[in-house]
Amino acid sequence: MSVSLETLKASVYLPPRDLIYGVQGIGKSTLASQMEKPVFLAAEDGLSGLPGIKHWEIRSFPDAIEAITALHDKHTFKSVVLDTVSAFEPMLHLQLLNDWRVDSIDKVGANGGGFYKWRTEALPLWQDILDGLDSLRINKGMRIILLGHSIDKEVKPPEADPYRKYTVDLLNDKASALLYRWADVVGFCNYKISVTGTTRDKRGKVTKTGRAIGTGERVMYLSERPAFFAKNRFDLPNEVPLTCGDYLEAFQQNKNENTGVNKNG
């Protein structure tokens, strides 16, 4: 490539890439089904209570590739949803076994595998999926939504003691990190709770465990906290109610602020 002032390019708007994860049954699929003209790559049965949603049943890695390829043809869909990455991961790992012609994931990799080599070898397959979805985003103007279940895992930061943190439920931590980097928004969905009655001593150590109180309010957190992974590249609120309308309204408000639009005229 020839680099000069004449070859400078201006960035253009592309639809967001969402990674939305959370506890089971909280309403992730419902939210995604209310995106603009969605089509689902259904790796699990999350649509049984949502009749009329167009989808393919994804039961293998080739199924996902074929569905993404089919969406490069002419259609009217505006959003594509992979539901869920947690259910899709075992299918990707089965493809990994087939590619390496082995019967155990621990045998994946050069020289007979071992030392968790499978975690690195799985990344090109994940990248194939992300590249295909990115192509839909660039060439078809589609919004990409990945859904996932949550799990709490121990994290060991170099500057603090280990603690528990919610993350997307994937066996492969390297794949989780890849998805976090790729996504424009990582939203963690949970029920909002408060804790009362906790007491601590002078050193801050808990001497009496508090009681959790919840109202059933469902929220999506959009900024990182010690308890969970989250982020956004759009200066969105730290949290929004877990509805598609509230989620999209946060994007619209950000867009209005960046373009100087006054909603009140």
Disulfide bonds with the S-S distance in Angstrom:
none
